[in-house]
């Protein structure tokens, strides 16, 4: 029975020196594979193109020198329509000439969950672990205060 699962960027192909299959076979360069900084640079380049301007679009792995390219006319990308999605192991940049809501993609929060978690951790652990240590000290005090020793238990039985 078929199952839907999250894209792992074909991580099973990486040990063989290959990259994601979708980027490898995409004929137009709509799906690219590469380092995040290089993908950002390509996205900025595409955003700067004038609609209808004929240009070369890289294909496959953007970091290899032997990549092929596709010649096409630039789309009219919407300002600020660059979407960055971050998961635990990978990142995706999505650039579209159509609003993402019309494509059925949910609106992303202003700050990712990972960024919120990082902010909380820096707040908690920022001052040489002062807050967590104080909290552990209070917990230790409460725990020791509520523990009955064996001697006390024997006295109560008599």
C-alpha positions in Angstrom: 0.0 0.0 0.0 1.5 3.4 -1.0 2.5 5.8 1.8 3.0 9.5 1.7 6.2 10.7 3.4 8.4 13.8 3.6 11.1 14.3 1.0 14.5 13.3 2.2 16.3 14.7 -0.9 17.2 11.1 -1.9 19.7 10.7 1.0 20.1 7.1 -0.1 21.8 8.4 -3.3 24.3 10.6 -1.5 26.9 7.8 -0.7 27.1 7.1 -4.4 28.0 10.7 -5.2 24.5 11.4 -6.6 22.0 14.0 -5.6 18.2 14.3 -5.5 16.6 12.6 -8.5 14.0 15.3 -9.0 16.8 17.9 -9.5 18.8 15.5 -11.7 16.0 14.9 -14.2 14.2 18.3 -14.1 14.4 19.5 -17.7 13.8 23.2 -17.0 15.9 23.9 -13.9 12.8 24.5 -11.8 14.2 22.1 -9.2 17.9 22.6 -8.2 20.2 21.0 -5.8 23.1 22.7 -4.1 24.5 24.7 -1.2 22.0 27.0 0.4 24.1 30.1 -0.3 24.3 29.3 -4.0 20.6 28.6 -4.1 19.9 32.0 -2.5 22.1 33.7 -5.1 20.2 31.9 -7.9 16.9 32.9 -6.4 18.0 36.6 -6.1 19.2 36.5 -9.7 15.8 35.1 -10.8 14.0 37.8 -8.8 16.1 40.5 -10.5 15.2 39.3 -14.0 12.7 41.3 -16.0 9.6 39.3 -16.9 9.9 37.9 -20.4 13.7 38.4 -20.6 15.3 35.4 -22.1 18.0 33.9 -19.8 19.8 30.7 -19.0 18.5 28.6 -16.1 21.0 26.2 -14.5 19.8 22.5 -14.2 20.7 19.8 -11.7 23.4 20.4 -9.2 24.1 24.1 -9.1 27.5 23.5 -7.4 29.0 21.4 -10.2 30.9 22.9 -13.1 29.6 20.4 -15.7 26.0 21.4 -15.2 23.7 22.0 -18.2 21.4 24.9 -18.6 18.0 25.6 -20.0 17.1 28.8 -22.0 13.7 30.2 -21.3 11.9 33.5 -20.6 11.9 34.7 -17.1 8.6 34.6 -15.2 7.1 37.6 -13.3 8.0 36.6 -9.8 6.0 38.3 -7.0 8.0 40.5 -4.7 8.8 38.8 -1.5 7.5 35.5 -2.9 10.7 33.6 -1.9 9.7 30.9 0.6 12.3 29.3 2.9 11.3 26.1 4.6 13.6 24.5 7.2 13.3 21.1 8.5 15.6 19.1 10.8 17.9 17.9 8.1 17.3 20.0 5.0 16.2 23.3 3.7 14.1 24.2 0.7 13.8 27.5 -1.1 10.7 27.9 -3.2 10.2 30.7 -5.7 7.0 31.2 -7.5 5.1 33.6 -9.8 1.9 32.5 -8.2 1.0 33.2 -4.5 1.7 30.2 -2.4 -1.8 30.2 -0.9 -3.2 29.6 -4.5 -0.8 26.6 -4.7 -2.4 25.1 -1.6 0.6 25.8 0.6 -0.1 27.0 4.2 1.0 30.4 5.3 4.3 30.1 7.2 4.7 31.7 10.6 6.9 34.8 10.9 9.4 32.9 13.0 10.0 29.1 12.5 9.6 26.7 15.3 13.3 26.0 15.3 14.1 29.7 15.7 11.6 29.9 18.6 13.2 26.9 20.3 16.7 28.3 19.8 15.6 31.7 21.4 14.2 29.8 24.4 17.3 27.8 24.8 19.5 30.9 24.6 17.3 32.6 27.2 17.4 29.7 29.6 21.1 28.8 29.2 22.5 32.2 28.4 23.8 33.3 31.9 26.1 30.4 32.7 23.2 28.1 33.4 22.0 30.2 36.3 18.3 29.7 35.7 18.4 25.9 35.2 20.8 25.5 38.2 18.5 27.6 40.4 15.5 25.6 39.3 17.3 22.3 40.0 18.3 23.7 43.4 14.7 24.4 44.3 13.6 20.9 43.1 16.4 19.3 45.2 15.3 21.2 48.3 11.6 20.2 47.8 12.6 16.6 47.1 14.8 16.3 50.2 12.2 18.0 52.4 9.6 15.4 51.4 11.7 12.3 51.7 11.4 10.3 54.9 14.5 8.6 56.1 14.5 4.9 57.2 15.1 6.0 60.9 12.0 8.2 60.9 9.9 5.4 59.3 11.0 3.0 62.0 10.1 5.5 64.8 6.7 6.0 63.4 6.0 2.2 63.4 6.8 1.9 67.1 
